[in-house]
Amino acid sequence: MGKRDRSIKAICLLFSKKGIVKLEDGLINREQANEAVAAIRDPSQPLRRKNPENENTSNLSTMLLKTRIKNEMERGKLLEAKAKAEIGELVAVEEVKREAFNVARVVRNNLLNIPNRVSALLASLSDTEKIHMALTEEITNSLQELSNTKFQI
């Protein structure tokens, strides 16, 4: 129990007149009183307070404080992201998408041009090993060209 979960008047009525706790020199023993109140109290009922508004305002204050802390955290994250964007650590999503599209187009064009480059050579070859080597060399050259490309993000 808290320091005082009931009013002094209620405690005096419970203990002095009903004789649940004996008075010592006109005073109530706090520990005995708390034990007696805990024994009689109906746990299904909420504790009665003199000022229920204070509890609501403290809950409201706590909620406002938590909201303010959350807002400050979000503001800090946003400022950090802006700072990283200014120094170049973060890049806009649209720039990345545009660059990825351009890279994919280069890969597609290189792969689609392989038949045009090797068709005449392959028509003249009859050895499967030489055909395999020619195709492998062309594919490797296309991919090597892609890996040498500098991307601008």
Buried (B, 14 or more C-beta within 10 A) or exposed (E): EEEEBBEEEEBEEBBBEEEBBEEEEEEBBEEBBBBBBEEEEEEEEEEEEEEEEEEEEEEEEEEEEEEEEEEEEEEEEEEEEEEEEEEEEEEEEEEEEEBEEEEEEEBEEBBEEBEEBBEEEBEEBEEEEEBEEBBEEBBEEBEEEEEEEEEEE
